[in-house]
Amino acid sequence: AVVFAPLAMAYKLPSTTEAEREAKAEELALAARDAALVPMEIAEKTFAAMEITKRISEIGTRLAISDAGCAMHFLKAALWSARYNVLINLPLVNDERFSKMTNDKLNYWFEEANKLFSETIENVEKYL
């Protein structure tokens, strides 16, 4: 909420004149960058939790295996949600280096997360 509020305020700025449009675009770009950082952090931590959950599905006790499966479903939803919240803001950011680096990280996590998810669920299903 703290980083979204400036973005919401930037959307409300006037844009009647060219100078107002330029000022609004600059404010939107700054606020969108900040607004993308929080879900990026969530995505990073969620991906790390997915790696741990996969490992639990490999070495955990039979009693914990269903918990690993449930956790992986929740983590997948969290990662996708974070990804959407980053991607909605990136087009407003006027820092191409930041946007590319952010998008590259998201793509890596997304691709690897799909593998982690499939492998974990396969491990879980073997024990049910």
Salt bridges, closest charged atoms under 4 A:
GLU18 OE1 - ARG21 NH2 3.24
GLU41 OE2 - LYS45 NZ 3.53
GLU58 OE2 - LYS54 NZ 2.55
GLU58 OE1 - ARG55 NH1 3.08
ASP95 OD2 - ARG33 NH1 2.66
ASP104 OD2 - LYS100 NZ 2.71
GLU112 OE2 - LYS115 NZ 3.09
GLU119 OE1 - LYS54 NZ 3.46
